Amino acid sequence: MVQHNSNHEIKSLANNDTFSLNNKHLPYAYISSIPSELHKNYFISIHEHRKGEIKGVANGFRFYVEPYSYESARFNINDFKVDNDTFLLRIETMFSTLHYLNKKPTGALNMYIILKHILENGRYVFSVRDLFLKVRTLQYSPSLVEFKKRDYMILEELTFKRNIDFLNALNEARRIVNCDYNLKNLFDLLQERIINNDYGYLNEAIIIGHKNNNLIIYALIRKFNLLCTGLQRHPRKQDKSEPLYSNSIKSLTLKCISLKVKQQNAFMQKGIIKYERELKDLNRLVNNRFIVHQLFLILKDLSGLETDLVLTEDTNVQKLLKIEIMNLINKKKNCNISDEAAEAVEFDSIYKAKSIYYNHKIPLNNRL
């Protein structure tokens, strides 16, 4: 068997070089090197490995919580930055990957169809006959097969005239999905907190993505912390668990025994005032839990999810919460909205729009 020598064969192809770039206008930013009609004959050009948990779907893209592996023989034939050596390496990589995916060499007819497709639809000028004769002599090179990873797949026939258009669409879809995913995670977390009667400080570190893309979620968490702990940005406060007033007085009495008689009364009065203030703060935070339940119900509407929790709904309290949340958001945007009714309407317009993303249906005729 002839030993494979990639460098020698690439140089051999280059010696018969007729390669150049054309200046014709191509309709799309990405054009696959492998024509779609070949796939009708069980011709495999891409293989995707097992995918994990779906994070969400938006604008024709589906995202996964963790990246998945895949191998693809395709390359973009609308790349004007390619030179002769790079082009030939991509050709060899493509046919080695096709060999790997189909578990056999690419047939002469399919090989010719691919090369002719690249010449007619791509940015490259070359002799199909010369390249075809040389490619047929190439040996399968497993080292050229690329194992890639990504966290998304395309569900629809999306086309883009510029690569930047694709990147913008991908990033916008990712932003929407991350926002929805954060809402779902926050919903699950608050539901669990309410079930377990846990109203401690909630860390903002659970949020995925840029802060500016998740302003409502940050505002919801901050409002939760203010209602439950009185804290806004500080680490979780080590609160005493429901201290008894009598125990506090007993502790004060023991501490003042070592003081002089004249100091004992002042110390006791000062201590009693302090503990009464703490007790009022604690009672206020406990009484806020009904408002926290209304915050959770707002989150339920935002996320489009359902809960088995039986909570009394108060639309007036929810309206006030929406106004306060919009105040938090608008401060981050450096906006000043004095009309409270306008803030409530703005909040409703935002969260009603969000429900569209949760109801996004996956097309039945997806390609991948």
C-alpha positions as CSV (number, residue, x, y, z in Angstrom):
1,M,0.0,0.0,0.0
2,V,1.3,3.5,-0.9
3,Q,2.2,5.5,2.3
4,H,0.4,8.7,2.6
5,N,2.5,11.8,2.5
6,S,0.3,14.9,2.8
7,N,3.1,17.5,2.4
8,H,4.4,15.8,-0.8
9,E,0.9,15.6,-2.3
10,I,0.0,19.2,-1.5
11,K,3.2,20.4,-3.2
12,S,2.5,18.1,-6.1
13,L,-0.9,19.8,-6.5
14,A,0.6,23.2,-6.1
15,N,3.1,22.5,-9.0
16,N,0.2,22.2,-11.4
17,D,-1.2,25.4,-9.9
18,T,-4.0,27.2,-11.8
19,F,-5.5,28.6,-8.7
20,S,-6.8,32.1,-8.3
21,L,-9.7,34.1,-6.8
22,N,-12.5,35.5,-8.8
23,N,-14.3,38.8,-8.1
24,K,-17.9,37.7,-8.8
25,H,-20.6,38.6,-6.3
26,L,-21.8,35.7,-4.3
27,P,-25.3,35.7,-2.8
28,Y,-24.5,34.4,0.7
29,A,-21.8,34.8,3.3
30,Y,-21.5,31.0,3.8
31,I,-21.7,28.6,0.9
32,S,-21.0,25.0,1.6
33,S,-18.3,23.1,-0.3
34,I,-20.6,20.1,-0.6
35,P,-23.8,20.5,-2.7
36,S,-27.1,19.7,-0.9
37,E,-28.3,17.2,-3.5
38,L,-25.7,14.7,-2.5
39,H,-27.3,14.3,0.9
40,K,-30.4,12.7,-0.8
41,N,-28.3,9.6,-1.5
42,Y,-27.4,9.0,2.2
43,F,-24.1,10.9,1.6
44,I,-22.9,12.1,5.1
45,S,-21.0,15.3,5.3
46,I,-21.6,16.1,9.0
47,H,-22.1,14.0,12.1
48,E,-23.3,15.4,15.4
49,H,-22.7,13.5,18.6
50,R,-25.2,13.2,21.5
51,K,-26.6,16.5,22.6
52,G,-27.4,17.3,26.2
53,E,-30.1,19.5,27.9
54,I,-31.7,22.1,25.6
55,K,-31.2,25.6,27.0
56,G,-33.8,27.2,24.6
57,V,-34.8,28.1,21.1
58,A,-35.0,31.5,19.4
59,N,-34.9,33.0,15.9
60,G,-34.2,29.7,14.2
61,F,-31.4,28.6,16.6
62,R,-31.5,26.0,19.3
63,F,-28.9,26.3,22.2
64,Y,-27.7,23.6,24.6
65,V,-26.5,24.0,28.2
66,E,-23.2,22.3,27.3
67,P,-21.4,22.2,23.9
68,Y,-21.6,19.0,21.9
69,S,-19.1,17.5,19.6
70,Y,-19.4,17.1,15.8
71,E,-17.3,16.4,12.7
72,S,-18.0,18.3,9.4
73,A,-16.4,17.9,6.0
74,R,-17.9,21.2,4.8
75,F,-16.0,24.4,4.4
76,N,-17.0,27.9,3.2
77,I,-16.2,28.5,-0.5
78,N,-17.0,32.2,-0.1
79,D,-13.7,33.0,1.6
80,F,-11.6,35.5,-0.2
81,K,-8.7,35.3,2.2
82,V,-7.7,31.8,1.0
83,D,-4.4,31.2,-0.8
84,N,-3.5,28.2,-2.9
85,D,-1.9,26.1,-0.1
86,T,-4.8,26.8,2.2
87,F,-7.4,25.8,-0.5
88,L,-5.6,22.6,-1.2
89,L,-5.4,21.7,2.4
90,R,-9.1,22.3,2.8
91,I,-9.8,20.0,-0.2
92,E,-7.7,17.2,1.3
93,T,-9.3,17.7,4.8
94,M,-12.8,17.6,3.3
95,F,-12.2,14.3,1.4
96,S,-10.5,12.7,4.4
97,T,-13.4,13.7,6.7
98,L,-15.9,12.4,4.1
99,H,-14.0,9.1,4.1
100,Y,-14.2,9.0,7.9
101,L,-17.9,9.9,8.0
102,N,-19.0,7.5,5.3
103,K,-16.5,4.7,6.2
104,K,-15.3,4.5,2.6
105,P,-13.6,6.7,0.0
106,T,-15.6,9.2,-1.9
107,G,-16.7,7.8,-5.3
108,A,-15.3,9.4,-8.5
109,L,-18.7,10.8,-9.5
110,N,-19.4,12.4,-6.2
111,M,-15.8,13.7,-6.1
112,Y,-16.2,15.4,-9.5
113,I,-19.7,16.8,-8.6
114,I,-18.2,18.4,-5.4
115,L,-15.2,20.0,-7.3
116,K,-17.4,21.2,-10.0
117,H,-19.8,22.7,-7.4
118,I,-16.9,24.5,-5.8
119,L,-15.7,26.0,-9.1
120,E,-19.2,27.1,-10.2
121,N,-20.5,28.4,-6.9
122,G,-17.4,29.5,-5.0
123,R,-14.8,32.2,-5.1
124,Y,-12.0,30.0,-6.5
125,V,-10.7,29.5,-10.1
126,F,-8.9,26.2,-10.7
127,S,-8.8,23.3,-13.2
128,V,-11.5,20.7,-12.1
129,R,-9.8,18.1,-14.3
130,D,-6.3,18.5,-12.9
131,L,-7.5,18.8,-9.3
132,F,-9.8,15.8,-9.8
133,L,-7.0,13.6,-11.1
134,K,-4.7,14.6,-8.2
135,V,-7.4,14.3,-5.5
136,R,-8.1,10.7,-6.6
137,T,-4.5,9.7,-5.7
138,L,-4.8,11.1,-2.1
139,Q,-4.8,8.6,0.7
140,Y,-7.1,8.9,3.7
141,S,-5.5,10.9,6.5
142,P,-7.2,10.5,9.9
143,S,-5.1,13.2,11.4
144,L,-6.9,15.8,9.2
145,V,-10.4,14.9,10.6
146,E,-11.4,17.8,12.9
147,F,-13.4,17.2,16.0
148,K,-15.2,20.4,16.7
149,K,-17.6,21.7,19.4
150,R,-20.4,24.2,19.5
151,D,-23.5,24.8,21.7
152,Y,-26.1,25.6,19.1
153,M,-27.7,24.2,15.9
154,I,-29.6,25.8,13.2
155,L,-33.2,24.7,12.8
156,E,-34.3,26.6,9.8
157,E,-33.0,27.6,6.3
158,L,-31.3,30.8,7.5
159,T,-29.2,32.7,4.9
160,F,-27.0,35.8,5.5
161,K,-25.4,38.0,2.9
162,R,-22.5,38.9,5.3
163,N,-20.8,37.0,8.0
164,I,-21.4,39.8,10.5
165,D,-25.1,39.3,9.8
166,F,-24.8,35.7,10.9
167,L,-22.9,36.6,14.0
168,N,-25.4,39.3,15.0
169,A,-28.3,36.9,14.5
170,L,-26.5,34.2,16.5
171,N,-25.7,36.6,19.4
172,E,-29.2,38.0,19.4
173,A,-30.7,34.5,19.6
174,R,-28.2,33.6,22.4
175,R,-29.1,36.8,24.3
176,I,-32.8,35.8,24.1
177,V,-32.2,32.2,25.2
178,N,-29.9,33.2,28.0
179,C,-32.4,35.7,29.3
180,D,-35.2,33.0,29.2
181,Y,-32.9,30.4,30.8
182,N,-32.1,32.8,33.6
183,L,-35.8,33.5,34.2
184,K,-36.4,29.7,34.4
185,N,-33.5,29.1,36.8
186,L,-34.7,32.1,39.0
187,F,-38.2,30.7,38.9
188,D,-37.1,27.3,40.0
189,L,-34.8,28.8,42.7
190,L,-37.5,31.1,44.2
191,Q,-40.1,28.3,44.1
192,E,-37.7,26.1,46.1
193,R,-36.9,28.9,48.5
194,I,-40.6,29.5,49.2
195,I,-41.3,25.8,49.7
196,N,-38.4,25.5,52.2
197,N,-39.2,28.8,53.9
198,D,-35.8,30.1,53.0
199,Y,-35.7,33.9,52.6
200,G,-32.0,34.4,52.8
201,Y,-29.8,36.5,50.6
202,L,-29.8,35.5,46.9
203,N,-26.5,35.8,45.0
204,E,-26.5,37.4,41.6
205,A,-23.8,35.1,40.4
206,I,-26.4,32.6,39.2
207,I,-27.1,34.9,36.2
208,I,-25.6,33.8,32.8
209,G,-24.7,36.5,30.2
210,H,-24.1,40.2,30.1
211,K,-25.7,42.3,32.8
212,N,-27.2,44.7,30.3
213,N,-29.1,41.8,28.7
214,N,-30.6,40.7,32.0
215,L,-31.6,44.0,33.7
216,I,-35.1,42.7,34.7
217,I,-33.6,39.6,36.3
218,Y,-31.0,41.6,38.2
219,A,-33.8,43.9,39.4
220,L,-35.9,41.0,40.5
221,I,-33.1,39.5,42.5
222,R,-32.2,42.9,44.1
223,K,-35.9,43.4,45.0
224,F,-36.0,39.9,46.5
225,N,-33.0,40.7,48.7
226,L,-34.3,44.0,49.8
227,L,-37.6,42.5,50.8
228,C,-36.1,39.4,52.6
229,T,-32.9,40.7,54.1
230,G,-32.9,44.5,53.8
231,L,-29.6,44.1,52.0
232,Q,-28.9,45.1,48.4
233,R,-25.3,44.3,47.4
234,H,-23.6,42.9,50.5
235,P,-22.8,39.3,51.3
236,R,-25.4,37.3,53.0
237,K,-25.9,38.5,56.5
238,Q,-25.7,36.0,59.3
239,D,-29.1,36.6,60.9
240,K,-30.2,35.1,64.1
241,S,-33.0,32.6,63.6
242,E,-36.1,34.2,65.1
243,P,-34.5,35.4,68.4
244,L,-36.8,35.6,71.4
245,Y,-37.1,39.0,73.1
246,S,-36.8,37.5,76.6
247,N,-33.5,35.8,75.7
248,S,-32.1,39.1,74.5
249,I,-33.1,40.8,77.8
250,K,-31.5,37.9,79.7
251,S,-28.3,38.3,77.7
252,L,-28.2,42.1,78.4
253,T,-28.7,41.5,82.2
254,L,-25.8,39.1,82.3
255,K,-23.5,41.5,80.5
256,C,-24.3,44.5,82.7
257,I,-23.5,42.7,86.0
258,S,-19.8,43.6,85.6
259,L,-20.6,47.3,85.2
260,K,-20.9,49.9,88.0
261,V,-24.4,50.5,89.3
262,K,-24.6,53.9,87.7
263,Q,-23.7,52.5,84.3
264,Q,-26.0,49.4,84.5
265,N,-29.3,51.3,83.9
266,A,-28.0,53.3,80.9
267,F,-26.5,50.1,79.4
268,M,-29.8,48.2,79.8
269,Q,-31.8,51.0,78.2
270,K,-29.5,51.3,75.3
271,G,-29.5,47.5,74.8
272,I,-33.3,47.3,75.0
273,I,-33.7,50.0,72.4
274,K,-31.2,48.2,70.1
275,Y,-33.0,44.8,70.4
276,E,-36.4,46.4,69.9
277,R,-35.2,48.0,66.7
278,E,-33.8,44.7,65.5
279,L,-37.0,42.9,66.4
280,K,-39.0,45.5,64.4
281,D,-36.7,45.0,61.4
282,L,-37.1,41.2,61.7
283,N,-40.9,41.5,61.9
284,R,-40.9,43.8,58.9
285,L,-38.9,41.4,56.8
286,V,-41.2,38.5,57.9
287,N,-44.2,40.6,56.9
288,N,-42.6,41.3,53.5
289,R,-42.9,37.6,52.6
290,F,-46.4,38.1,51.2
291,I,-44.9,40.8,48.9
292,V,-42.2,38.3,48.0
293,H,-44.9,35.9,46.9
294,Q,-46.3,38.6,44.6
295,L,-42.8,39.0,43.2
296,F,-42.7,35.3,42.5
297,L,-46.1,35.5,40.8
298,I,-44.7,38.3,38.5
299,L,-41.8,36.0,37.7
300,K,-44.2,33.2,36.9
301,D,-45.9,35.5,34.3
302,L,-42.5,36.6,33.0
303,S,-41.2,33.0,32.5
304,G,-44.5,31.5,31.2
305,L,-44.0,28.6,33.7
306,E,-46.6,27.1,36.1
307,T,-46.3,26.4,39.8
308,D,-48.1,24.1,42.2
309,L,-47.7,26.6,45.0
310,V,-51.0,28.0,46.2
311,L,-50.4,31.8,46.7
312,T,-52.9,34.6,47.1
313,E,-52.6,37.0,44.3
314,D,-52.8,40.8,44.9
315,T,-52.7,42.8,41.6
316,N,-52.3,46.1,43.5
317,V,-49.2,44.9,45.2
318,Q,-47.9,43.5,41.9
319,K,-48.4,46.8,40.2
320,L,-46.4,48.6,42.9
321,L,-43.7,46.0,42.6
322,K,-43.5,46.5,38.8
323,I,-43.1,50.2,39.3
324,E,-40.3,49.7,41.9
325,I,-38.6,47.2,39.6
326,M,-38.7,49.6,36.6
327,N,-37.2,52.2,38.9
328,L,-34.3,49.9,39.5
329,I,-33.9,49.2,35.8
330,N,-34.2,52.8,34.7
331,K,-31.5,53.9,37.2
332,K,-29.2,51.5,35.5
333,K,-30.2,53.0,32.1
334,N,-29.8,56.6,33.5
335,C,-33.4,57.2,32.7
336,N,-35.8,59.4,34.7
337,I,-39.4,58.4,34.4
338,S,-41.7,60.3,36.8
339,D,-44.9,58.8,35.6
340,E,-45.5,55.6,37.7
341,A,-48.3,54.4,35.5
342,A,-45.9,54.6,32.5
343,E,-43.4,52.5,34.4
344,A,-46.0,49.8,35.0
345,V,-47.0,49.8,31.4
346,E,-43.4,49.6,30.3
347,F,-42.9,46.6,32.6
348,D,-45.9,44.8,31.1
349,S,-44.7,45.5,27.5
350,I,-41.4,43.9,28.4
351,Y,-42.6,40.8,30.1
352,K,-45.4,40.2,27.6
353,A,-42.9,40.2,24.8
354,K,-40.8,37.7,26.7
355,S,-43.5,35.1,26.6
356,I,-43.1,34.9,22.8
357,Y,-39.7,33.3,23.2
358,Y,-41.1,30.6,25.5
359,N,-43.8,29.8,23.0
360,H,-41.4,29.6,20.0
361,K,-42.2,26.4,18.2
362,I,-39.5,24.2,16.6
363,P,-40.1,23.8,12.9
364,L,-40.9,20.3,11.8
365,N,-38.9,20.6,8.6
366,N,-35.5,21.3,10.2
367,R,-32.5,20.1,8.4
368,L,-30.1,19.1,11.2
